[in-house]
Amino acid sequence: MKASDLFVKTLESHGVELIYGVPWEENLDFLESLRKSQIKLILTRNEQTAVFMAATYGRLTGKIWVALATLWPWATNMVTWVAYAQLWWMPIMVITWQKPINSSKQWQFQIIDAVSMMKPITKFSTSIVSPEKIAFTVNNAIKIAEQEKPWAVHIELPEDIAAENVKSKDVLDIEMPISRRQHADDKILLLLKEELEKSKAPIICIWGWANRKRITKYLTKFINKHNIPYFCSQMWKGVVEWENETYLWTAAITSGDYIHKALDKSDLILTVGYDASEKPTQIITDKKTKIIHINFYPTDIDYVYTPYMEVIWDIWYTLWKLYDEDIDTSGWNFEKIYKTNELNKKKILENEKLEQAAQYMMPRRLCRELREALDDEDILTLDNGLYKVWIARNYPARKPNTLLLDNTLATMWAWLASAMEAKRLNPDKQVVCVTGDGWLVMNLWDLETAVRMKLNLVVVVLNNKSYGMIKWKQDSAWFWDFWLDFNNPDFVQLAESFWANGYKVREKSAFKDTLKEAMLESWLSIIDLDFDYPRDGKIM
């Protein structure tokens, strides 16, 4: 058995079924080991897509998935996307290769210190310098990646080590240890109960770490039991059912958002799963409202987040115990909060009416029509742009993980790859990806991958022939219109050149019917939608 065989067998033992990536000459031994294994390789056209798809699997399942590339410069192509997975707490393993380390005729050709390069953006980064270390290294990396927090990990495999024969003693059948997370003690839980009973108008704020099935279950139970108001951050819409009347919408901008008017009426905020790596909303009010931090980990203190108390360790256990407690809520009164919420809902509808006279589709109407076209279980993914803020706030995500966006690294290009992986995992659901025209022209290559994988999903391209978000901010700040416009190709012909279906929508009234038609196709479809932003300078 070769070292590369042992590496692949160790991955198999952890349930890895797929690897995404771009093989090259340095990893041919590993590629041959994959051919003989049960693990399938999905060839992507760029290492970035490989990391994004593996990371999306990690987000939706909590289990590690694998992306591979070779050495420099292919390894450097992965850096931004590994940072994306790390910031968003997705369990992922990236494997890169290196020239032979024992003897190389090419000396320093294409060699950089990829291990050191990856260390700042992963929890674990190492090079395997002998076959004896393969089983231990891979097992430990996976253990690190799948713990709370989930992390990105990186392993480098030199070309000559991969080709070495493995001695029988190095082939280890290792079972991962059973572990149980620690939970908050009874004393802190009693203090939490007392703070709730002293409160007059508590609110729950839902952040990233609440996106776990067991947490969702008991968080929903607790909210329903006490009819306590709640809101969420952009990335975690749908953790609690949308239909719940206590929902106060989504915090989409740092300050001056709809939610801040409701926060002013509260005297206690429970933040469930808060993490500062997602762009935070300002939840410290002028009244110095008490904040209680419920999470797996303590938080850093800063100007936008200063909790009065921390309840640390297993979030699920905390919510379970809280749900079982007999909490005296006789002093609670949410009348002012819900009155504010009703006014916010009316304001959202009024703002949508402001777009009626516009020639092109605008973000508020787009949000409504996407919701009307998609079923509750269907999945919408968003690339980064100003439209993301409007949709993140106003789109009703009625089920967990049905609105996928990035508000941590906020990089481009994630969301076709996320849509591809979401569709592969959920072939019975409709998946729609919304992106800007700037993104699509930057990153075309894996349209071919989506077609090759026979993924029937829809890509909506918002066509305003400019870097619309920056141009909108330029205009709002009263700067001159300068250097942000460009020309686009014919997106319908572009779609057809990738064997996809192409649609052009100029009249906004035709969009919803076109979207429904595209969703009926058993193939990749691209809708070119003429689009613009409101020019009133407001994002509400």
N, C-alpha and C positions, 0 to 999 in steps of 0.2 A: 504494500500500500504506500502511495506517495503522500507527502505532507498535505498537498492540496486535497486529496481524498479525505484525509482525516478532518481537515477544516470543514469540508462540505458535510461530512457525516455528523459532526458536532452541531452544525446548524440544523440539520434534519432532526436531531434529537430534541431540539427546542421547538419543533413544529413549524419551522420556516418552510414555506411552500413555494415562494416566488422570490426572485432577485431581479431588481431593475438595474439597467446600466448599459455601459458601452465597453465591451471587451476590446483589448488591443493585444499586440504581440507579447507584451510582458506577462499577461495573465492567461496564456493559452493552456497551461497545465490546469489551472483552476477551471477554465471553460470545459476542458475534457472531463474533469471530475464532475461538473454539473451535468454534462451529457449522460453520464452513467448513473446519476442519482434520480430521486423523485422530485427534486427541486426544479422548477421551470425558470427559464430566463426570459424576461421581457426586454427586448432590445429597444432602447429609446434612442432618439437622435441627438440627445445632449445629456450630459451628466446632471444638469440642473433638474430636468424633468424626472430623472431617476430618483433624486433625493426628495423632490416634492411628492411624488407618488408614494414612496415608502413612508414618508412622514404622515401623509394623510391616512394611510392604513393604521399607523400608530395612534393617531388621534381618535379614529373611529372604533378601534378595538382595544387599545391599551397594551397591545403586544408588539414586540420588536419586528421590524421588517428591514430589508437589506438593500442598499444601493452600492454599486461598484463603479469604479473608474480605474484608470491605470495611473501612471506617474505624472510628474509635471509635463505639460500644463493642464492635463485633464484633472489632476487632483486640485489644482487651484481653482478650476471652474466650479468646484463643489462648495467653496468656502461660504459664499453668501447664503446658500441654501441650507447648509449645515447650521449656520448661525440662526436661521429662521426656525429650524426644528428645535434647536436648543432653547431659544427664547420662548417658544410656544409649548415647551414641555412635551415633545413627541418622542416616544422611544424609537430610536433608529440606529442602525449600525451602518457606517460607511466603510468600505474596504478599498484601499488603494494599494498600488504595487510600487516596487522599487527595483532599480537595476541590481544585478548580483552584488552581494556585499562581501563575499569571500574573495572573488577574483573577477575583474571586469576589464574587458579590452577597450571599453569606451570611456573609462576614467570618469570625469565629472559631467559627461554629456547628459542633459535632462535631469540632473540630480539636484534636488533641494531638500531641506529638512522639513518634510511634510508633517512629521509627528509634532514638532514644535509649532508649526503653522496651525495645526488643528487644536492644540491644547487650550487656547483661550476661548474656543467656541464649542468645546465638548467637555463632558465630565471625565472622560477617559480616552487617552490617545497613546498608542504604543506601537512598536515595531516587533514582529516576531523574528528573533535572530537564530532560533533553532527549532526543529520539529518537536522537541520535547515539551515546548511551552504552548503548543497550539491548543490542546484541550483545555488547559487551565485558563489561558488567556481569553478564549472565546466564551467559556462559561462565565467567567468573572465579568466580562464586558456586558453580556446579556443581563446578568443579575443587576448590574449598576443601571443599565438602561431602563429596566422595567420597574424599578423601585419608585416610591413616592419621594421626591418628584421623579417623573420620567426624564430621561436625558438622551442626548446624542452621544454616541461613542464611535471611536475611529481605530481601525487596525490596519497597519501596513504590513504587507507580505512581500518580502524580496523575492525576485524571480528564481534565484538558485535555491532558496529555502523551500519554495513551493514544489520544486522538482525532486527534492531529496526523498529517499526511502525512509519510512518510519519503522522503528523497531517495535516488536510486539508489546513491550512494556509501556510504550508511549500511547497505545490505544486504550483510552480510559473510558469506562462506562460510568459517568458521573451523574448522580441524581441531585437536582437542585434542592437545597434545604427548604423545609417548610418554615415560613416566618409569619408573624402576626404583628401588625402595627400597634404601637403604644396608643393609649387613649387618655383623655383628660381625667383627672381624679375627681372624686365626689365633691371635694371642697370647692373647687373652681366652678363646678356645675351648679352648686348651691348658690354661689355668688351671682352666677349668670341668671338664675331664676329670680333672685331678689332684685336684680337690676331691671328685669322685665316687669316685675310687679310694681316697682316704683315708677316706672315710665308711664307717661300719659298718651304718647303717640309714637310707638316704635315703628321703624321701617327696616326691611331686609334689603341689602344690596348684594346681588349675586355676581361673583367673578369666576375666573377660570377654573379654580380647583373644585368648584361645585359640579363640574361636568363629569360626574361618575354615576353609574346607574343606581348604586345603593344610596348615594347622597341625594340624587334627584328624587328617589322614592320618598325618603323621610323629610326632605325639605318641602316637597309638595304636601305631604301629610300635615306637617306642622303649620304651613300657611293656611291650608283649608280648615284645620281644626280651630284656629283662632282668627281667621279672616284678617290676617296681618298684611298690610301693603308691602309690595316689593317692586324693585326695578333691577335691571341687569346691565352689564357692560356690553359693548358691541359684539364681542366674540362668543358670548354665551347665551344668546337669545334661545329660548325654547327649552332651557333646562327645567323650567316649570311650565305647565300647560298655559298657552296663551288665553284660553277661554276664561281663565280665572278672573273674576271681576276685580280682584285686588291688584292687578298688574298696573304699574305706573309708567310704562314705556321704558325706553332704553336711553342710557346715558351715552350720547354719541360725540359730544364735544366737552372740553374741559370745564368751561364755565358758561353761564348764560343759557343753558339748555332748558327744555321744558321741565325736566326733573328737578331742577334746582328750586323752583317755586314750591314744590311739594316738600323738599328737604327742609325748607325754612319753617315748615309747620310741624316738624318732628323734633323730639327731644332725646331720641336714642336710635342709633343706626347699628344694626348687626351686619357686618361685612362677612360674607361666607365665601371663602376661597380667594380673597384679595391677593393680587400680585402686581407690584409696581411695573413689571416689564410690559404689561398692557398699558397703553396711554391712559392715565387715570383721569377720572372726573373729579372736580373739586367738590369734596363732600364735607369739608369743614365750613360751617356756616358762621355768620356773624354772632350767632347765639352760643357758639362753642358747644354744639351738640355732642353728646357723648358718643363715642364709637367703640364697639366691641369687636375685636378681630378674632374670627373663628377660622382656623386653618391648620394645615399640617406643620407649618413653620412660623416662627415669629417674623415680624416685619421690621423694616427700617422706618425710622421716624423722619418726617420731612414736613414741608409747609402744606402739602395737600393731604397728608394722611398722618394723623396723630391719635392712635387709639387710646382709650382710657383703660382698657383691659384686654388681655389676650387669652383665648381658650385654645390651647395648642394640642396637636396630634390628630388622631383620626377624626375627620369631619363627620363621617357617617355615624360614628359612635356618639358624638356630641349631639347631633340632631335626633338620633334615636332616643337618647335619654331625655332630651328636651321635650320630645313629642309625648313621651310617657308621663312626664311630670304634670301634676295638677296645678297649673299656673293660674293665679288670681288675676283675671283681666278686667275686673269690674271698673277699674279706673281708666281704661283705655277709651279714647274718643278720636275717631278718624274722620269726623265730619269735614273739617277744614281741608284735610289732605285729599279726600275724594272730591270735594267741590273744586279744588284746584285741578285735579286730574280731568274732570269733565270739561273745564275751561280749556285745558291743553288739547283735548280731543277735538273740540270745536275749532281751535286755532289751526290744527293740522288740516282739517277739511277746508277751512277758509283759505289757507295758503295754497292748497291744490287748485282752487278756483282761479287764483292769480295766473295760472299757466294756460288757462283755456284759450286766451287770445293769441298765444304764441304759435308761430308757424311750425316749429319742430317739437318733437317729443322732449319733455323736460323731466327731471328726476322724480318729482312727486307723483305725476301721473304714471310714469314707468313703474314705480313701486306698487301702486294700486293694481295695475294691469298684470304685473307678474304674479301678484297674490291671487288674483281672480282666475288666472290660467292654471295655476299649480295646485295639486291636491295637498292635503296636510302632510302626507308622508314624503312628498317629492322634495328634491334637494336643489337649492340655489347656491352657487358659488360666485364670489365677487373678486375681481382683481382690484388693484388700488387706484383710486381716483376720487374726485369730490363726490361723485354719485354714490360711492360706498357709504358716506356719512348719512345721506338722506335715506338710503335703503336700510342701513343698519338701525336707524331710529324708527322708521315707519313701517317696515315690512313685518307683518305678524308671523313669526316663526312658531308654529303651533306644536311642533314636536322637537325633541332634542336632536342636535346635529343635522338640522335641515337648512340652516343658513351658515355657510362656511366662508369666513373672511379672515384677514390677518390685520391685527391692530397692535402688533409688537414690533417686529422688524419692518412691517409694511412694505415689503419688496414687491417688485413687479413679477409677473409671469407665473405666480403660484397656482392660479385658479383654473387654468385648463387642466394642468396635471391633477389638481385636487378633484376636478369634475370627472376626469378619466378614472381615477381610483375609486371615487364614490360610486360611479356607474358600474365598475367591475364588481364591487362588493354588493351592489344593490341593483341587479339587472331588471327587477320588477318595478323600479321607481323611475319617474322622469327626473333627469338632471339637466339643469340649465346653467350655463356660465355667462356672466355679464362682464364685459371688458371694454376698455377704451381702444380707439384706433391706433394710438401710439404704441400700446403694448403689442397688438397683433402683428404690426409690421416689424417690431423688434424681435419677435419670437414666433417664427412660423413653423419650425421644423417638425414639431411633434403633432401637428395635424395629421401627418402621415402615420404616426404611431397610433393615434386614435382610430383612424380608418383601418389600419392593419389589425387592431384588436377588435374590430367590428363593434364599436361602442356607439350606440344610437343616443347621442346627446346633442344639445343645442347650444351654440355659441352666439350670443348677441353682441355685436360690435357697435358701440356708441360712436358714431361718426360725426365729429365736428371739426375735423381737419386741423387740430391744434392740440397742444398739451393743455387740455381744458381746465384742469384744476389750477395750474399755475397761472393761466391766463385770467381765470376768474378772480384769483387773489390779487393779481396785478391790477385788474380793473377796480376791485374793491378798495385797494389802497391808493387809488388815484395816480398810479403810475401810467406812463405812456404804453400803448400797445406795441410791444417790441419783441420780435424774433421768436415767437412761439407758434407760428402757423406753419403748416406744411401741406403737401399734396398726398393723396392716398391712391393706391392702385384700385382697380375694379375688384371689389371684394367678392362679387358673384363669380367672376372668371377665376379669381384666385381660389375660391372654394372648389370650383370644378376642376382646377388643375391638380388638386389634392384628392380627387374622386369623391368630394363631398357635395352635398346639396347647397346651392346658394340662393338667397332671397334678398331683394332690395326693397326697403320700406321707406318711402319718402313722406307719405301722409301718415301722421300719427294715428289717425283713426283706423288704419289698416294693420297696426302692429299686433294687437291681441289675436286676431284671426290668423295672421301669418305665423305667430308663435304656436298656436294650437295645431296648425297644419304641419309645421316642422316637427312637433313632438310626436305626430302620428307616423313619421317616417322611421323606418328601422335602419337608420344610418346617421352619420354625422351631418349636421346641418349648420350653416352659418348665415345669420341674419344681419345684413348691413342696414342699420337704423340711423337715419338722420336725427341729430341730437343737439341740444344746446342747454346752457345753464341760465337760470334767472339772472337778470342784470340789476337787481335791486340791492345787491351786496349783502343780502341776508341768507343765512343758511338754515333758518328755522322753518 
